[in-house]
Amino acid sequence: MMDTFASLFRNKDIRKKILFTLGMLLIYRIGSAIPVPGVDSAKLSAQIADNSILSMMNLLGGGAFERMSVFALGVTPYITSSIIIQLLSMDVIPALTEMAKSGQTGRTKMDRITRYLAVVLAMVQSFSMVYGFDRQYGVLANSNFSGYLFTATILTAGTQLLIWIGDRISMFGIGNGISMIIFSGIVSNIPAQFAQVWNISVGGAEAGAAFSGVLQFALYCILYFAIIIGVIIMETAVRKIPIQYTSSSNVRGNGDMTYLPFKINSASVIPVIFASSIMTAPQIILSFINQDAYQKVSSFLSLQKPVGLIIYAVLTFLFTFFYTDLQVDPDKIAENLGKSGAYIPGIRPGSETRTYLHKVLNRITVLGATALTLIAVIPYLLPMLIPTLPSSISLGGTGIIIVVGVAMETMAQLKGQLTQKQYHGFLK
């Protein structure tokens, strides 16, 4: 591992990309500490601590939400916009469906539409959020329409700047820019989460209960490592489908066999983010419209209760299938195999190959979706089963799934770039 890191920093191009990414993330963290003028962030922070939904938004925003900084919305409007456009492109709006099937040109047009929709969603969400918070908690110094519009405009501009930073990271840095922004926000909060759990478990305990508090904190740490190991196993597990070429010899050794790798979880951590967004959206809207309805829906969808946790698990499971279908196209793979003169031993090219690939993908996605759902649910389930565990463990578990998934994807990309450079030098 250390040799890999040393090789990365010895490579001039990769070193520039790493430093560029760190510079962009530094801008993001500085912006997350700059509050919007005229907002009493102390009142807002006190309310977020007692609300699991707002705490989830604060987690994904790296703590920017509780400070009501210029990046308080994070990239949530862009993620929501992506979900909407992808759903509408699945034979709902013919124009979007045609774009989705038009290759790179169509994807570029869809991305542009996604960004326009993200602006609208960010403005609507920020205005309603500022209005609702001010009506409930009195967080604005200027409580009128111009004050709401001013604050909402700053928050919308902050979201668009974050999307631009994410684009720059994707183009000139390492990893997926939007994922890296979410990653850095969660990582920045991990030390505070551990300190909070320590204070809850040990800090306020009496002398006789101090030992049990230390055991609780140790159990918390063990669970963190268990989730990390589980995510790593899930991200690296693949189903290898053997393929041969018509031009190759009929008798080949196992070492010469070519494989088509299907990841058990092709959707990575996106279903967790999707499910969280779907769970929080109706509660956020109702919190600004009808407080009684909000209290009922919030209690019903609470992840600290069995019904809400079951809905969250079902959404995560279904979104894994949905996003896997977007990421992996067995029909296209079968077509490319036929064009390159490749085939799966024992399976006829054409429709039989497509059917076989669909069957294999569905089977392994069931396993991947089940594993991802279990990893996502366990941190919320344990405090229900063991009341002595702090409830903050649930947010920590969700954050670890995202952090480990993004970290592994980024390292895989870096290793791929390093391998390309090594082969390029060898050819020279």
N, C-alpha and C positions, 0 to 999 in steps of 0.2 A: 504493500500500500504506500509506504513512504517513497519507494522507488518510483511509483506512478506519479505521485505529487511532484517529486523532483524533476521527472521528465517533462511534466506539464509546464513547469516554470522555466525550464531550460529552453523550451520552444518559444521563439520570439512572438509569433502570431498568436498563439494560445495565451501567452502571458499578457499581451495587449488586450485580448478579449476579456480575460479575468479582471484585469485592472479597470477596464471600461465598465464592466458589470458592477464591480464594487463601487465605482464612482456614481453610477446611476442610482444604486441602492442607497448610497449615502445621501443623495439629494432627496430621495423618498423619506428617509428617516428624519432628515432635518425638517422637511415639510410637515411631517406628522407631529412635530413638536411646536409648530406655529399655530396658535389658536385663531379662530375667526374673530375679528374685532367686534366688540359689543356682546359677547356671549359669556355668561357665567358658567364656566366649565366645572366648578366645584359642585354646584347643584346637580348638574347632569351626571357627574361621576358617582354621586351618592345614589342616584336612581338606578344606574346601570348595575351596580353591585347587587341589587335585589331583584333583577329581572334577567332570567336565563336567556331570553331571546335577544335582548340588547347586549348581553354578555357574549353571545355567539357572534353578533355583528362586530363587537369590539375585538374579539379574538381574530377574526378574518382581517380586520383593519389594523392589526398590530398595535392596539391601544390608542389609535388616533381618534376613535369614535368618542371615548369618554372625555377626551380633551377638546372635542369639537374643533379639531384642527382643519386646515384647508384640505386635507386628504381624508376627512372623516368618513366619507362614503366608500373610500377604497375603490376597488374595481367591481364591486357588486352589481352596479347597473349594467356594466358590459357583460358580465356573466349571465345575468338575467336576460339581456337582449340576445345573447348567443343561444340560450335555451329556446326562446320564443321563435327565432328565425329558423333554427334547426327543426323544431316541431312543425312549423308551417311549411317547410320544404319537403315534408314527407307526404306528398300527394294531397296537401290541403290547399295551397295556392299554386296553380300550375306554373306561373312565371318563376317562382322560387324553386320549384321542382326541376324545371328546365335548367336553371342556373346551376343547381347541384350536380347535374349530369353533364355539364359543359366543360369539365376539366378546370384548369387553372384560371381561365378567363371568367368562368362562372363563379368560382370561389372568390375571386377578387371583387366581383360585383356584390356578392352576398356579404362579404366582409365590410364593404362600404355601407351597405344598408344596415348592418348590425351596429356600426358606429353611429350612424344617424339616429337610430332607435335608442342607442345608449344615451345620447344627449337628452332626448325627450324624457326617458325614464329617470335620468339623474336629476333633471329639473323638477319633475313631478314629485319624485321621492324626497328630494332635499326640501322643497317648499312645504310639502305636507308634514315632513318630519320637524322642521323648524316651527311651523305653526302649532303642531300638536305639543311639542315640548314646551313652548312658551305658554300655551294655554294651561297646561297641567302644572308646570314647575316654575314658570317665570324666569327662563334662562336668558332672555334678551333684554338689553338695556333700552332698545327702541322697539316697543311692541306695537307696530302698525304695519300696513301693507308694504311700505317702502323698506322697512327693516327686514321683513320676511324675504322680500325679493332680493335685497342686497346680499343677505346671508346665503340664500339659495343659489344665487349666481356664483358666489365664491366657491361653494361646495361643488357645483357642477363643473366649474373651470378646473378645480383640483382633480376631479375624476378624469376629465379629458387629458390633463397633464400627465396623470398616472398612466393612462392608456398609451400616450405618446412615449413615455419612458419605457413602458413595456415593449413597444415596437422597436425602439432603439436597441434594447437589450437583445431582442430576437434577431435583429439584423446584424449588429456589430459586437454583441457579447456572447454569452454562453446560456444555453437553456432557453426555455420558453419564457418570454418576458413577463407575461401576466402571472404565470405560476411562480416565478422568482420573486415578484412583489409580494404575493401572498405568503410565500415561504419566509422571506425576511421579516415580515410583520409578525408572524407567529414565533419565529426564533427569538426575536427581540423580547417577547413576553415570557419565554420559558424560565429564565432566572427568577422573575417576579412570582411565577406560579409555584416554583419550588419553595421560595421563601414564604409564600402565603400558606402552603400546606404545612411547612415546618412550624410556623407560628400557631396555626390552628391545632396541630397535633401535640406540639411540645411546649410552645411558648407560654400558653395560658394554663398549662396543666399544673396541678399541685405536685408536691414532691413525691407522693406515693404513686401518682398516675403518670409520672414522667417516663417511666420505662415502657408502659403500654403505648404512650405517644410516639416514642422512638420506633417501636415495632410497627405502628401504623405508617409512619413515614418510610420505613424500610419496605413495607408492603407496597406503598405507592411507587417507590423507585423500581421495585421488581416488576410491577405491572407495566411501567414505562418500557423497561427493557424487553419484556415479553411481547408487547405490541410492536416494538421495533423489529424484533426477530420475525414475528409473524408477517409483517409487511414486506420484509426483505425476501422471505421465502415465497410469498405470493407474487412479488414483482419479478423474481428470477425464474419461476417455474414455467416451463414451456412444454408443449406437446409437439414432438418432432414427427413430421409426416415424411417418409422416405419418397424421393422422386428420382427418376432416371431419365436419361435422354435417349432418343431413338438412335443417335449416332454412336452411343457408347456400347461397349462390349456387353454381351448377354451375361457373362459371368464376371461379377465384381466383388471385391472384398468389402467387408463392413467399413474399413477405413476409407474406401473410395466412395461410399454412398453419400449422396447429397440429400439434405433434409430441408423441409419447409417448416420453419418454427411458428407455431401458434402460441402466443402467450395465454396463460390461464386467465389473466386479468388484463385484457387489452385496453380497458377503460381507465386504468390507473386509479387516481384518487378523485377524478371528476364526478362520479356518482355521489360521493359524500358531499361535495360542494353543492351539486344540484339539489340533493334531498334537503340540505340545510336551507337553501334559498327558497324552495317551495314551502317548507314548514314555516319559515319566518314571514313570508310575504303577506298572507292574509292577516296575521296578527298585527303586523306593523300598520297595515291599512286601517284595520278596525280600531287600533289604539288612538287614531286621530279622528275617528268618526263617532264611535259609540263606545263609551267606556264599559257599560254593562256587558255588551256583546263581546268586547275585547277580553274582559275578565273570564267569561265563560269559555271562549275559544282558546284563550291562553292556558286555562286549566285543563282543557280537553287535550290540547296538543303538547302539553308540557312533556319534555323528554325525561323528567324525573318521575313520570307516572306510566303505568303499563300501556295504556291505550296510545298515548303519544309516541312511546318508544316503538310500539308495534308498527304504527304508521310510518315512522322514520325508517324502520328496518325494511318494510315493504317497498318504500320509495327508493331506497338505496339499491335493493335487489333489482327492481325493474329498470332503474336508470343504468345499471351496469349492462343489461341487455341492450337498451336503447343506444348507449354511447358506443358499445362494441360494434353494433350494426353500422354506425356511422364511420368507425375507424377501419373496420375490416370488411371487405367486399369479396365473398367467396366466388361470385360470378366473374368478377374481374380477374381474380387470381387464376381461376380455371381457364379463362380466355388467354391470359398471358402464358400459362403453361403450354397451351396448345400452339400458340404462335412460336414459342421457342423450341418446340419439338420435345417437350418434357411430358412425362406421365407418371402417375402413381402406380406402382406395381400391383397388379391384380384388379385395377379399376380402369374401366374404359374411358378414353378421353371424351370430352363433351359434356352432355347432360348428366351422365353417371358420375363424373368427377365433381361437377357442381353440387349434386345431391350429397355426395360423400363429404365434401368440405363443409357444407351447411350442417350436416349431422355432427361432424367432429367439433365445429365451432360452438354449436349449441350445447353439446355435452360438457365441454371444458368451461364454457361460460357459466353454466350452472354451478360448477365447482368454484370458479373464481368469484361469482356473485355471492355465493354462500360464505366463502372465507372473508370477503370484504365486509359483508353485512355483520358477521360475527365480531370482527375486529372493531367495527364502528359502534356496535351496540354494547359490547362488554364493559367499556368504561362507564356507561350510564347505568348498566345493570348492577354492577358491583355495589354502588352505594345503596341501592334498594335492598340487596341481600345482606350487606354488612353496614348497618347504620353508622357505625363508628368511623367509617371512611369519610373524608371530606368530599363534599359535592363538587368541588373544583376539579376533581380527578376526571370528570366527564369531559370538560372542555379541553383538558390536557390531552386526553386520548384522541379526540378528533383532530387536534392540532398535530399530533405525532403522525397520524396517518398521512396527512397532507405533506408534512415536512420530509418524512422518509421517502415517500413516493417521488416528490420533486427532486430530492437529493440524488436518488438512484438514477432517475432519467437524465439529470444533468451530468453525472459522472459517466454514464454510458455514452452520452454525446461527446464528452471530452476525450474519452478513450478512443472513440471512433475517429475523431479529428487527429489525434496523435498517431493512430495507426496509418491514416492516410498520408500524413507527413513522412512517416518512416518508409512507406512503400515508395513515395515520390522520390525520396533521397536515394533509395536503393536502385530505382530505375535510372536515375541520373548517373 
